[in-house]
Amino acid sequence: DGLKTELDASHAKSIDLESSLAAEREASAAKYSELEAEKTSVEAKLQDRIESHNAEVESIRENLTHMQTKLTDAESQSAALKAEMERHIDGLKTELEASQAKSIDLESSLVAEREASAAKYSELEAEKTSLKAELQDRIKSLQLDVDTSRDNLTQMET
């Protein structure tokens, strides 16, 4: 009779444990579903951020290409002006040697033209330096964006 009571108590305890385990399984399944939904939401947000960042990177690349074109144009103009200035100075020197009577006037003219040409050349050199600095800043910014994207992708993969 004592064994039967003990067996009945053990059986009741086993039923309680099974019920508790089933409730725990249901709670775990609900939590898993909730976590899975949260994971999907986070992945979607990350994908949106990546796409937005990629669009920014593409825009930066386009700006960089535009700036490179402007820099190349400025360098070409600078070289052409320098060559033109050099040809002009050579012509003025020849003319100066050929005409002693005009030497004072030609010398004054040459000085004025040299100053104007040097000022223009300095202006173009300053613009070229500024464009180079801007281009380097854009490259650094682009590299930083690329590095950040890589970090984000690496974090997303892990």
SELO-537043 format. One line per 4 residues: their letters; for each residue y, x, z of N, C-alpha, C, CB. Coordinates in steps of 0.1 Angstrom, whole numbers, padded with zeros to 4 digits, always signed. Each point is the difference from the previous one (the first is absolute). Glycine has a CB too. Layout:
<ropas>
A = Y,X,Z,Y,X,Z,Y,X,Z,Y,X,Z ~ ...
</ropas>
This chain:
<ropas>
DGLK = -0012,+0008,+0000,+0012,-0008,+0000,+0013,+0009,+0000,-0013,-0018,+0012 ~ +0013,+0029,-0004,+0011,+0009,+0000,+0002,+0007,-0014,-0004,+0003,+0025 ~ -0008,+0000,-0031,+0001,+0006,-0013,+0006,-0009,-0010,-0020,+0014,+0006 ~ +0016,-0027,-0005,+0005,-0009,-0010,+0015,-0002,+0002,-0022,-0012,+0000
TELD = +0027,+0012,+0012,+0014,-0002,+0003,+0007,+0013,-0006,-0004,-0014,+0021 ~ -0002,+0025,-0018,+0006,+0013,-0005,+0000,+0000,-0016,-0007,+0012,+0021 ~ -0004,-0017,-0027,-0001,+0000,-0014,+0011,-0010,-0006,-0025,+0005,+0001 ~ +0026,-0017,+0006,+0010,-0009,-0005,+0014,+0005,+0001,-0015,-0018,+0008
ASHA = +0018,+0025,+0003,+0013,+0006,+0002,+0003,+0011,-0010,-0002,-0004,+0025 ~ -0009,+0012,-0028,+0002,+0010,-0010,+0002,-0006,-0014,-0015,+0015,+0013 ~ +0008,-0026,-0016,+0001,-0007,-0013,+0015,-0005,-0001,-0025,-0006,+0000 ~ +0030,+0000,+0011,+0013,-0006,+0000,+0011,+0012,-0002,-0008,-0019,+0015
KSID = +0005,+0030,-0009,+0009,+0011,-0001,+0000,+0006,-0015,-0004,+0006,+0025 ~ -0008,-0006,-0031,-0002,+0004,-0013,+0008,-0009,-0010,-0023,+0010,+0006 ~ +0022,-0023,-0004,+0007,-0010,-0008,+0016,+0002,+0002,-0019,-0016,+0002 ~ +0023,+0019,+0010,+0014,+0003,+0002,+0005,+0012,-0007,-0002,-0011,+0022
LESS = -0007,+0022,-0021,+0004,+0012,-0007,+0000,-0002,-0016,-0011,+0013,+0019 ~ +0002,-0021,-0024,+0000,-0003,-0014,+0012,-0007,-0004,-0025,-0001,+0000 ~ +0029,-0009,+0008,+0013,-0008,-0003,+0012,+0009,+0001,-0011,-0020,+0009 ~ +0011,+0029,+0001,+0011,+0009,+0001,+0001,+0010,-0012,-0002,-0002,+0026
LAAE = -0010,+0007,-0030,-0001,+0009,-0011,+0005,-0007,-0013,-0019,+0012,+0011 ~ +0015,-0025,-0013,+0004,-0007,-0012,+0015,-0002,+0000,-0022,-0012,+0000 ~ +0028,+0009,+0012,+0014,-0002,+0001,+0008,+0013,-0003,-0004,-0018,+0017 ~ -0002,+0029,-0012,+0006,+0013,-0003,-0001,+0004,-0015,-0006,+0007,+0023
REAS = -0005,-0011,-0029,-0002,+0003,-0015,+0011,-0008,-0007,-0025,+0004,+0003 ~ +0027,-0017,+0000,+0010,-0008,-0006,+0014,+0005,+0001,-0015,-0020,+0004 ~ +0018,+0025,+0009,+0013,+0006,+0002,+0002,+0013,-0008,+0000,-0010,+0023 ~ -0011,+0018,-0023,+0001,+0012,-0008,+0002,-0003,-0015,-0015,+0011,+0017
AAKY = +0008,-0021,-0022,+0001,-0003,-0014,+0014,-0005,-0003,-0024,-0006,-0001 ~ +0030,-0002,+0010,+0014,-0005,-0002,+0009,+0012,+0000,-0006,-0022,+0011 ~ +0004,+0031,-0001,+0009,+0012,+0001,-0001,+0008,-0013,-0002,+0000,+0025 ~ -0011,+0002,-0030,-0002,+0008,-0012,+0007,-0007,-0012,-0022,+0008,+0009
SELE = +0022,-0021,-0010,+0007,-0007,-0011,+0015,+0002,+0001,-0019,-0017,-0001 ~ +0024,+0016,+0014,+0014,+0002,+0002,+0004,+0015,-0004,+0000,-0017,+0019 ~ -0008,+0026,-0015,+0003,+0014,-0003,-0001,+0003,-0016,-0008,+0007,+0023 ~ -0001,-0013,-0029,-0002,+0001,-0014,+0012,-0006,-0008,-0025,-0001,+0003
AEKT = +0030,-0010,+0002,+0012,-0006,-0006,+0012,+0009,+0002,-0009,-0024,+0004 ~ +0010,+0029,+0008,+0012,+0009,+0003,-0001,+0013,-0009,+0001,-0009,+0024 ~ -0013,+0014,-0026,-0002,+0012,-0008,+0004,-0004,-0015,-0019,+0008,+0015 ~ +0015,-0019,-0020,+0004,-0004,-0013,+0015,-0001,-0002,-0022,-0013,-0002
SVEA = +0028,+0007,+0013,+0015,-0001,-0001,+0007,+0013,+0000,-0002,-0022,+0013 ~ -0003,+0031,-0004,+0006,+0014,+0000,-0002,+0007,-0013,-0005,+0001,+0025 ~ -0007,-0002,-0031,-0003,+0006,-0013,+0009,-0005,-0011,-0024,+0003,+0007 ~ +0027,-0016,-0006,+0009,-0006,-0010,+0014,+0005,+0001,-0014,-0021,+0000
KLQD = +0019,+0022,+0013,+0013,+0005,+0003,+0001,+0015,-0005,+0002,-0016,+0020 ~ -0012,+0023,-0017,+0000,+0015,-0004,+0000,+0001,-0015,-0012,+0006,+0021 ~ +0005,-0015,-0028,-0001,+0000,-0015,+0014,-0003,-0005,-0024,-0006,+0000 ~ +0031,-0004,+0006,+0013,-0003,-0004,+0010,+0011,+0002,-0004,-0024,+0006
RIES = +0003,+0031,+0005,+0008,+0012,+0003,-0002,+0011,-0010,+0000,-0006,+0024 ~ -0013,+0008,-0027,-0003,+0011,-0010,+0006,-0004,-0014,-0022,+0005,+0013 ~ +0020,-0017,-0017,+0006,-0004,-0013,+0015,+0001,+0000,-0020,-0016,-0003 ~ +0026,+0012,+0014,+0015,+0002,+0001,+0004,+0014,-0001,+0001,-0021,+0014
HNAE = -0009,+0030,-0007,+0003,+0014,+0000,-0002,+0006,-0013,-0006,+0001,+0024 ~ -0004,-0005,-0031,-0003,+0005,-0014,+0011,-0004,-0009,-0024,-0002,+0004 ~ +0030,-0010,-0002,+0011,-0004,-0009,+0012,+0009,+0003,-0009,-0024,+0000 ~ +0011,+0027,+0013,+0011,+0009,+0004,-0002,+0014,-0006,+0003,-0013,+0021
VESI = -0015,+0018,-0021,-0003,+0013,-0005,+0003,+0000,-0015,-0018,+0004,+0018 ~ +0014,-0015,-0025,+0002,+0000,-0015,+0015,-0001,-0003,-0022,-0012,-0002 ~ +0029,+0005,+0010,+0015,+0000,-0002,+0006,+0014,+0003,+0000,-0024,+0007 ~ -0005,+0031,+0003,+0005,+0013,+0003,-0004,+0009,-0012,-0002,-0003,+0025
RENL = -0010,+0002,-0030,-0004,+0008,-0012,+0010,-0002,-0012,-0024,-0001,+0008 ~ +0027,-0012,-0010,+0009,-0003,-0011,+0014,+0006,+0002,-0013,-0022,-0004 ~ +0018,+0021,+0016,+0012,+0006,+0004,+0000,+0015,-0002,+0005,-0019,+0016 ~ -0016,+0025,-0012,-0002,+0014,-0001,+0000,+0005,-0015,-0013,+0000,+0022
THMQ = +0006,-0008,-0030,+0000,+0003,-0014,+0014,-0001,-0006,-0023,-0008,-0002 ~ +0031,-0002,+0006,+0013,-0002,-0005,+0009,+0012,+0005,-0003,-0025,+0001 ~ +0001,+0029,+0011,+0008,+0011,+0006,-0003,+0013,-0008,+0001,-0011,+0023 ~ -0014,+0013,-0026,-0004,+0012,-0007,+0006,+0000,-0014,-0022,+0001,+0013
TKLT = +0023,-0012,-0019,+0006,-0001,-0013,+0015,+0003,+0001,-0017,-0017,-0007 ~ +0024,+0011,+0017,+0014,+0003,+0002,+0002,+0015,+0002,+0004,-0023,+0009 ~ -0013,+0029,-0001,+0001,+0015,+0003,-0002,+0008,-0012,-0008,-0004,+0023 ~ -0001,+0000,-0031,-0003,+0008,-0013,+0012,-0002,-0009,-0024,-0004,+0002
DAES = +0030,-0008,-0003,+0012,-0002,-0008,+0012,+0009,+0005,-0008,-0024,-0006 ~ +0009,+0024,+0019,+0011,+0008,+0006,-0001,+0015,-0003,+0003,-0018,+0018 ~ -0016,+0022,-0017,-0003,+0014,-0002,+0003,+0004,-0015,-0017,+0000,+0018 ~ +0013,-0009,-0027,+0003,+0002,-0014,+0015,+0001,-0003,-0022,-0012,-0006
QSAA = +0029,+0002,+0011,+0015,+0000,-0002,+0006,+0013,+0006,+0000,-0025,+0001 ~ -0005,+0029,+0011,+0005,+0012,+0006,-0002,+0012,-0009,-0004,-0010,+0023 ~ -0008,+0011,-0028,-0003,+0012,-0009,+0008,-0001,-0013,-0023,+0001,+0010 ~ +0025,-0012,-0015,+0008,-0002,-0013,+0014,+0004,+0003,-0015,-0018,-0008
LKAE = +0021,+0013,+0019,+0013,+0004,+0004,+0002,+0014,+0003,+0003,-0023,+0009 ~ -0013,+0029,-0003,+0001,+0015,+0003,+0000,+0007,-0013,-0012,-0003,+0022 ~ +0003,+0000,-0031,-0001,+0007,-0013,+0013,-0002,-0008,-0025,-0003,+0000 ~ +0030,-0009,+0000,+0013,-0003,-0007,+0011,+0008,+0007,-0008,-0023,-0006
MERH = +0008,+0024,+0019,+0011,+0008,+0007,-0002,+0014,-0004,+0000,-0016,+0019 ~ -0012,+0022,-0019,-0002,+0014,-0004,+0005,+0003,-0014,-0019,+0000,+0016 ~ +0016,-0010,-0026,+0004,+0002,-0014,+0015,+0000,-0001,-0021,-0011,-0008 ~ +0027,+0002,+0016,+0015,-0002,-0001,+0006,+0013,+0006,-0002,-0025,+0002
IDGL = -0003,+0030,+0009,+0006,+0012,+0006,-0001,+0012,-0010,-0006,-0009,+0023 ~ -0006,+0010,-0029,-0002,+0011,-0010,+0010,-0001,-0011,-0024,+0001,+0006 ~ +0027,-0013,-0011,+0009,-0002,-0011,+0014,+0004,+0005,-0014,-0019,-0010 ~ +0018,+0015,+0022,+0013,+0003,+0005,+0002,+0015,+0002,+0000,-0022,+0011
KTEL = -0011,+0029,-0007,+0001,+0015,+0001,+0002,+0007,-0013,-0015,-0002,+0020 ~ +0008,-0003,-0031,+0002,+0006,-0013,+0014,-0002,-0005,-0024,-0004,-0005 ~ +0029,-0008,+0007,+0014,-0004,-0004,+0010,+0009,+0007,-0008,-0024,-0005 ~ +0006,+0026,+0018,+0009,+0008,+0008,+0000,+0014,-0005,-0005,-0015,+0020
EASQ = -0006,+0021,-0024,+0000,+0014,-0005,+0006,+0001,-0013,-0021,+0004,+0012 ~ +0021,-0015,-0020,+0006,+0001,-0014,+0015,-0002,+0000,-0022,-0009,-0008 ~ +0027,+0003,+0018,+0015,-0003,+0000,+0007,+0004,+0012,-0005,-0019,-0014 ~ +0012,+0031,+0013,+0007,+0005,+0012,+0012,-0009,+0003,-0007,+0023,-0005
AKSI = +0013,-0029,-0005,+0012,-0008,+0001,-0003,-0013,+0008,+0009,+0009,-0021 ~ -0021,-0014,+0020,-0003,-0012,+0007,-0008,+0003,+0012,-0001,-0012,-0022 ~ +0000,+0024,+0026,-0009,+0004,+0012,+0004,-0007,+0013,-0004,+0022,-0011 ~ +0017,-0023,+0014,+0004,-0006,+0012,-0003,-0015,+0000,+0018,+0017,+0003
DLES = -0015,-0024,-0014,-0003,-0014,-0001,-0015,-0003,+0000,+0021,-0003,-0013 ~ -0028,+0011,+0006,-0015,-0002,-0001,-0006,+0003,+0014,+0000,+0006,-0024 ~ +0005,+0004,+0031,-0006,+0003,+0013,+0003,-0012,+0010,+0004,+0025,-0004 ~ +0008,-0031,+0004,+0003,-0011,+0008,-0009,-0012,-0003,+0024,+0008,+0002
SLVA = -0026,-0010,-0015,-0008,-0011,-0005,-0015,+0002,+0005,+0016,-0003,-0020 ~ -0020,+0015,+0018,-0014,+0003,+0004,-0002,-0002,+0015,-0002,+0017,-0019 ~ +0011,-0013,+0027,-0001,-0002,+0014,-0001,-0015,+0004,+0013,+0022,+0004 ~ -0004,-0030,-0011,+0000,-0014,+0003,-0013,-0006,-0005,+0025,-0001,-0003
EREA = -0030,+0005,-0008,-0013,-0006,-0005,-0011,+0004,+0008,+0009,+0000,-0023 ~ -0009,+0013,+0028,-0011,+0005,+0009,+0000,-0008,+0013,+0002,+0023,-0010 ~ +0010,-0026,+0015,+0000,-0008,+0013,-0005,-0014,-0002,+0019,+0014,+0007 ~ -0015,-0020,-0018,-0005,-0014,-0003,-0015,+0000,-0003,+0023,-0005,-0010
SAAK = -0028,+0015,+0003,-0014,+0001,-0003,-0008,+0003,+0013,+0005,+0007,-0024 ~ +0000,+0002,+0031,-0006,+0004,+0013,+0000,-0012,+0009,+0007,+0024,-0002 ~ +0004,-0032,+0003,+0000,-0012,+0008,-0010,-0010,-0004,+0024,+0004,+0004 ~ -0025,-0006,-0017,-0009,-0010,-0006,-0015,+0005,+0003,+0017,-0007,-0018
YSEL = -0019,+0020,+0016,-0013,+0006,+0002,-0004,-0002,+0015,+0003,+0017,-0019 ~ +0007,-0014,+0028,-0003,-0001,+0014,-0003,-0015,+0004,+0016,+0020,+0005 ~ -0008,-0029,-0011,-0003,-0014,+0002,-0014,-0004,-0004,+0025,-0005,-0003 ~ -0029,+0010,-0009,-0013,-0003,-0005,-0011,+0006,+0009,+0009,-0002,-0023
EAEK = -0006,+0014,+0028,-0010,+0007,+0008,-0001,-0007,+0014,+0006,+0022,-0011 ~ +0005,-0027,+0016,+0000,-0008,+0012,-0008,-0013,-0002,+0023,+0010,+0007 ~ -0021,-0017,-0018,-0007,-0012,-0003,-0015,+0003,-0001,+0020,-0009,-0012 ~ -0023,+0020,+0005,-0014,+0004,-0002,-0006,+0003,+0014,+0005,+0010,-0023
TSLK = +0002,-0003,+0032,-0005,+0003,+0013,-0002,-0013,+0008,+0012,+0022,+0000 ~ -0003,-0031,-0001,-0001,-0013,+0007,-0012,-0008,-0005,+0025,+0000,+0003 ~ -0027,+0000,-0016,-0011,-0007,-0006,-0014,+0006,+0004,+0015,-0007,-0020 ~ -0015,+0021,+0021,-0012,+0006,+0004,-0003,-0003,+0015,+0004,+0019,-0016
AELQ = +0006,-0019,+0024,-0002,-0004,+0014,-0005,-0014,+0002,+0018,+0016,+0006 ~ -0012,-0025,-0014,-0004,-0014,+0000,-0014,-0001,-0004,+0023,-0008,-0004 ~ -0027,+0015,-0007,-0013,+0000,-0005,-0010,+0005,+0011,+0008,+0003,-0024 ~ -0005,+0008,+0030,-0008,+0005,+0011,-0002,-0010,+0011,+0007,+0024,-0006
DRIK = +0004,-0030,+0010,-0001,-0010,+0011,-0009,-0012,-0005,+0023,+0006,+0008 ~ -0022,-0010,-0020,-0009,-0011,-0005,-0014,+0005,+0000,+0018,-0009,-0015 ~ -0021,+0021,+0011,-0013,+0005,+0000,-0006,+0001,+0014,+0005,+0014,-0020 ~ +0003,-0010,+0030,-0004,+0001,+0014,-0003,-0014,+0005,+0014,+0020,+0004
SLQL = -0005,-0030,-0007,-0002,-0014,+0004,-0013,-0005,-0006,+0025,-0003,+0002 ~ -0027,+0006,-0015,-0012,-0005,-0007,-0013,+0006,+0006,+0013,-0003,-0021 ~ -0012,+0016,+0025,-0011,+0006,+0006,-0003,-0006,+0014,+0005,+0021,-0013 ~ +0005,-0024,+0020,-0001,-0006,+0013,-0007,-0014,-0002,+0020,+0013,+0009
DVDT = -0015,-0020,-0019,-0006,-0014,-0002,-0015,+0002,-0004,+0023,-0009,-0007 ~ -0026,+0018,-0001,-0014,+0003,-0005,-0008,+0003,+0013,+0007,+0008,-0024 ~ -0002,+0001,+0032,-0007,+0005,+0012,-0003,-0012,+0009,+0010,+0023,-0002 ~ +0001,-0032,+0004,-0002,-0012,+0008,-0010,-0009,-0005,+0024,+0002,+0007
SRDN = -0024,-0004,-0021,-0010,-0008,-0006,-0014,+0005,+0002,+0017,-0007,-0017 ~ -0018,+0020,+0016,-0014,+0006,+0002,-0004,-0003,+0014,+0005,+0018,-0017 ~ +0004,-0015,+0027,-0003,-0003,+0014,-0004,-0014,+0002,+0016,+0018,+0007 ~ -0009,-0027,-0013,-0003,-0015,+0002,-0013,-0003,-0006,+0024,-0005,-0001
LTQM = -0027,+0011,-0011,-0013,-0003,-0006,-0011,+0006,+0008,+0011,+0001,-0023 ~ -0009,+0011,+0029,-0010,+0007,+0008,-0003,-0009,+0012,+0007,+0023,-0008 ~ +0004,-0028,+0014,-0002,-0008,+0012,-0007,-0013,-0003,+0021,+0010,+0010 ~ -0018,-0016,-0022,-0006,-0012,-0004,-0015,+0002,-0003,+0022,-0008,-0010
ET = -0025,+0020,+0005,-0014,+0003,-0003,-0009,+0002,+0012,+0008,+0010,-0021 ~ -0001,-0005,+0032,-0007,+0002,+0013,+0001,-0012,+0008,+0005,+0024,-0001
</ropas>
